[in-house]
């Protein structure tokens, strides 16, 4: 049985005892019903993980870090998902599954046909929530490096945030070519439009930024399906789902 894993936003070192945040303490003791002395794993996102022992003190929970393991479970592909702002439940699911599939970064941006609109205060709250979702997905999937999740105030800002050394793919059902099997440097960014798709101005804007249109087959996928399907395809073709010999 795998040890339960917990993200701790604190410096960690073997032999140290750290106090777990209240929400994590509640999850460990009340949801998972772990007992005092239970073996767990803790990590802080900076790489590697620690075997640890859970120490319960009333409503509080602490973790005693023990052996450090430098293990990483990152994909050989550095994939950035540029995801249109969509409904909250859909976006939570997208972030969670993208992290499980090894995405390196998620950029969320409003697009012309987005049905959701956020002011600055709501955007800040949602961004913190998405980052919490990403951390929880790392706990579940075994990742020790938490991918970056950022919010861009516009589609143009999202395009500008894509590193220059990444291949640029624009997922469009009408594209003439299929998603490539491989790409230079094994680094790529994927743009996924909102529920109504990208409008013509955005497609042109992306193309002027170096994005190449590609499709995943003859069927039109929902926005919450397209990015996850593309990430899965790329990982299966040339990533860590392609086999240990790749």
C-alpha positions as CSV (number, residue, x, y, z in Angstrom):
1,X,0.0,0.0,0.0
2,X,1.6,3.3,-1.0
3,X,2.2,5.8,1.7
4,X,-0.1,8.8,1.7
5,X,1.7,11.9,0.3
6,X,1.4,15.5,1.5
7,X,2.7,18.7,0.1
8,X,4.3,20.9,2.8
9,X,5.2,24.5,1.8
10,X,8.2,24.5,4.2
11,X,11.9,23.8,4.1
12,X,12.5,20.1,4.8
13,X,15.4,18.2,6.2
14,X,16.0,14.7,7.5
15,X,15.3,14.5,11.2
16,X,13.3,17.7,11.4
17,X,9.7,17.8,12.7
18,X,7.3,20.1,10.8
19,X,3.8,21.1,11.7
20,X,1.3,20.3,9.0
21,X,-1.2,23.1,8.0
22,X,-4.7,22.7,9.4
23,X,-6.3,21.6,6.2
24,X,-3.7,18.9,5.7
25,X,-3.9,17.8,9.3
26,X,-7.7,17.5,8.9
27,X,-7.3,15.5,5.7
28,X,-4.8,13.1,7.3
29,X,-6.6,12.5,10.6
30,X,-10.3,12.9,9.7
31,X,-10.6,12.0,6.0
32,X,-7.9,9.4,5.6
33,X,-8.2,8.4,9.3
34,X,-4.5,7.9,9.7
35,X,-3.2,7.0,13.2
36,X,-0.4,8.4,15.3
37,X,2.9,6.9,13.9
38,X,1.5,6.2,10.4
39,X,4.1,6.2,7.7
40,X,3.6,9.0,5.2
41,X,5.6,10.9,2.5
42,X,6.1,14.7,2.5
43,X,7.5,16.9,-0.2
44,X,7.8,20.7,-0.8
45,X,7.9,20.9,-4.6
46,X,11.6,21.7,-4.8
47,X,12.5,18.1,-5.8
48,X,12.6,14.8,-4.1
49,X,10.6,13.5,-1.2
50,X,11.0,12.4,2.4
51,X,9.7,9.3,4.1
52,X,8.1,10.6,7.3
53,X,6.1,9.6,10.4
54,X,2.8,11.2,11.2
55,X,2.6,12.6,14.8
56,X,-0.9,13.5,16.1
57,X,-1.3,15.9,19.0
58,X,-4.9,16.5,19.6
59,X,-6.2,18.5,16.6
60,X,-2.7,19.2,15.4
61,X,-0.6,17.0,13.2
62,X,3.2,17.0,12.7
63,X,5.5,15.1,10.4
64,X,8.9,13.8,11.3
65,X,11.0,13.8,8.2
66,X,13.3,10.7,7.8
67,X,15.1,9.4,4.8
68,X,15.3,11.7,1.7
69,X,14.7,10.2,-1.7
70,X,15.8,12.3,-4.7
71,X,13.3,10.4,-7.0
72,X,11.6,12.4,-9.7
73,X,8.7,11.3,-11.9
74,X,8.8,14.1,-14.4
75,X,8.2,13.6,-18.1
76,X,11.0,14.0,-20.6
77,X,8.7,16.3,-22.5
78,X,8.4,19.9,-21.3
79,X,4.8,20.7,-22.2
80,X,3.0,23.9,-21.6
81,X,-0.8,23.9,-21.8
82,X,-2.3,27.3,-22.8
83,X,-5.9,26.8,-21.7
84,X,-8.9,29.1,-22.4
85,X,-10.7,30.3,-19.3
86,X,-13.8,28.0,-18.9
87,X,-16.3,27.1,-16.2
88,X,-14.8,26.5,-12.8
89,X,-15.5,22.8,-12.6
90,X,-14.1,22.1,-16.0
91,X,-11.0,24.1,-15.4
92,X,-10.4,22.3,-12.1
93,X,-10.6,19.0,-13.9
94,X,-8.3,20.2,-16.7
95,X,-5.6,21.3,-14.3
96,X,-5.8,18.1,-12.2
97,X,-5.6,15.8,-15.2
98,X,-2.9,17.9,-17.0
99,X,-0.7,17.6,-13.8
100,X,-1.3,13.8,-13.6
101,X,-0.2,13.6,-17.3
102,X,3.1,15.4,-16.6
103,X,2.4,18.9,-17.9
104,X,5.3,21.3,-17.0
105,X,3.2,24.5,-17.0
106,X,-0.4,25.6,-17.3
107,X,-1.3,29.1,-18.6
108,X,-5.0,30.1,-18.2
109,X,-6.3,33.0,-20.3
110,X,-9.6,34.5,-21.3
111,X,-10.4,34.3,-25.0
112,X,-13.0,35.9,-27.2
113,X,-15.6,33.2,-26.8
114,X,-14.9,32.4,-23.1
115,X,-18.2,32.4,-21.2
116,X,-16.5,33.1,-17.9
117,X,-15.1,36.5,-17.0
118,X,-13.0,37.3,-13.9
119,X,-12.1,40.6,-12.3
120,X,-8.7,41.0,-10.7
121,X,-9.9,39.9,-7.2
122,X,-11.7,36.8,-8.5
123,X,-8.8,35.9,-10.8
124,X,-6.4,36.0,-7.9
125,X,-8.6,33.7,-5.8
126,X,-9.1,31.3,-8.7
127,X,-5.4,31.2,-9.4
128,X,-4.6,30.2,-5.8
129,X,-7.3,27.5,-6.1
130,X,-5.8,26.2,-9.3
131,X,-2.4,26.0,-7.7
132,X,-3.9,24.1,-4.8
133,X,-5.5,21.7,-7.3
134,X,-2.1,21.2,-9.0
135,X,-0.4,20.4,-5.6
136,X,-3.1,17.9,-4.7
137,X,-2.7,16.3,-8.1
138,X,1.0,16.0,-7.4
139,X,0.2,14.3,-4.1
140,X,-2.0,11.8,-5.9
141,X,0.2,11.1,-8.9
142,X,3.6,10.9,-7.2
143,X,5.2,14.1,-8.7
144,X,7.6,15.9,-6.5
145,X,8.0,19.0,-8.7
146,X,4.8,21.1,-8.8
147,X,4.2,22.5,-12.3
148,X,3.6,26.2,-12.5
149,X,0.1,27.5,-12.9
150,X,-0.4,31.1,-14.1
151,X,-3.2,33.4,-15.1
152,X,-2.8,35.7,-18.1
153,X,-5.2,38.7,-18.4
154,X,-5.4,38.2,-22.2
155,X,-4.8,35.8,-25.0
156,X,-2.0,38.0,-26.3
157,X,-0.3,37.9,-22.9
158,X,-0.5,34.1,-22.8
159,X,1.1,33.9,-26.3
160,X,3.9,36.2,-25.1
161,X,4.5,34.0,-22.0
162,X,5.4,30.9,-24.1
163,X,9.2,30.4,-24.1
164,X,10.8,31.0,-27.4
165,X,12.4,27.6,-27.5
166,X,9.2,25.7,-27.4
167,X,7.4,24.3,-30.5
168,X,4.0,25.9,-30.8
169,X,0.9,23.9,-31.6
170,X,-2.6,25.3,-32.0
171,X,-5.3,22.6,-31.7
172,X,-7.9,23.2,-34.4
173,X,-10.4,20.6,-35.7
174,X,-10.1,22.1,-39.2
175,X,-6.3,21.9,-39.3
176,X,-4.9,20.1,-42.3
177,X,-2.2,18.2,-40.4
178,X,-2.2,15.9,-37.4
179,X,-0.4,16.6,-34.2
180,X,3.3,15.9,-34.7
181,X,4.9,12.7,-33.5
182,X,7.9,14.6,-32.2
183,X,9.2,18.2,-32.0
184,X,12.5,19.9,-31.6
185,X,14.0,19.8,-28.1
186,X,10.9,17.8,-26.9
187,X,9.5,21.1,-25.7
188,X,6.1,22.3,-26.9
189,X,3.2,24.6,-26.0
190,X,-0.4,23.7,-26.8
191,X,-3.2,26.2,-27.2
192,X,-6.7,25.0,-26.4
193,X,-9.7,27.3,-27.1
194,X,-12.9,27.8,-25.1
195,X,-16.3,26.1,-25.5
196,X,-17.1,28.0,-28.8
197,X,-13.6,27.6,-30.2
198,X,-11.1,30.3,-31.1
199,X,-12.3,33.1,-33.4
200,X,-10.5,33.9,-36.6
201,X,-8.7,36.9,-35.1
202,X,-7.2,34.7,-32.4
203,X,-6.2,32.0,-34.9
204,X,-4.4,34.6,-36.9
205,X,-2.8,36.1,-33.8
206,X,-1.5,32.7,-32.8
207,X,-0.2,32.0,-36.3
208,X,1.7,35.3,-36.3
209,X,3.3,34.2,-33.0
210,X,4.6,31.0,-34.6
211,X,1.9,28.6,-33.7
212,X,1.1,25.8,-36.2
213,X,-2.4,24.4,-36.5
214,X,-2.8,20.7,-35.8
215,X,-5.7,18.4,-35.2
216,X,-6.3,15.2,-33.2
217,X,-8.6,13.4,-35.6
218,X,-12.0,13.8,-37.4
219,X,-14.1,14.4,-34.3
220,X,-14.5,17.7,-32.5
221,X,-13.5,17.5,-28.8
222,X,-14.8,19.5,-26.0
223,X,-12.4,22.1,-24.5
224,X,-12.0,19.9,-21.3
225,X,-11.2,16.9,-23.5
226,X,-8.9,18.4,-26.2
227,X,-5.9,19.4,-24.0
228,X,-5.9,16.2,-22.0
229,X,-6.2,14.1,-25.2
230,X,-3.3,16.1,-26.8
231,X,-1.1,15.7,-23.7
232,X,-1.9,12.0,-23.6
233,X,-1.1,11.6,-27.3
234,X,2.3,13.4,-27.1
235,X,3.3,11.4,-24.0
236,X,2.3,8.2,-25.7
237,X,4.2,9.1,-28.9
238,X,7.4,10.4,-27.5
239,X,7.1,10.9,-23.7
240,X,7.0,8.7,-20.6
241,X,4.0,6.8,-21.8
242,X,5.9,5.6,-24.9
243,X,7.8,2.9,-23.0
244,X,11.0,2.7,-20.8
245,X,13.2,2.2,-23.9
246,X,12.4,5.7,-25.3
